[in-house]
Amino acid sequence: MREGKGDHERWTCPCGKHKTALVQDTENSPGVVGQIIKDMACLPKGWLQ
């Protein structure tokens, strides 16, 4: 699910328990990607490939 305010998107995982936010239409740093991985704990390994 993508919803947000301004230039941010709010993402919700398929199970509905985990959420994260990121800036849309920009390249995200490794730190931001790491935080997304932590926030979206229920996603299967390899989902980012």
ZIFENNOR-V310831 format. One record per backbone hydrogen bond with DSSP energy under -0.5 kcal/mol. CO is the residue of the C=O (numbers start at 1). NH is the residue of the N-H. If there is no record, write none. Layout:
CO,NH
CO,NH
This chain:
1,3
1,12
3,10
5,8
7,24
9,11
9,22
10,3
11,20
13,16
18,13
20,11
22,9
23,26
29,33
30,34
31,35
32,36
33,37
34,38
35,39
36,40
38,41
39,41
40,43
44,47
46,49
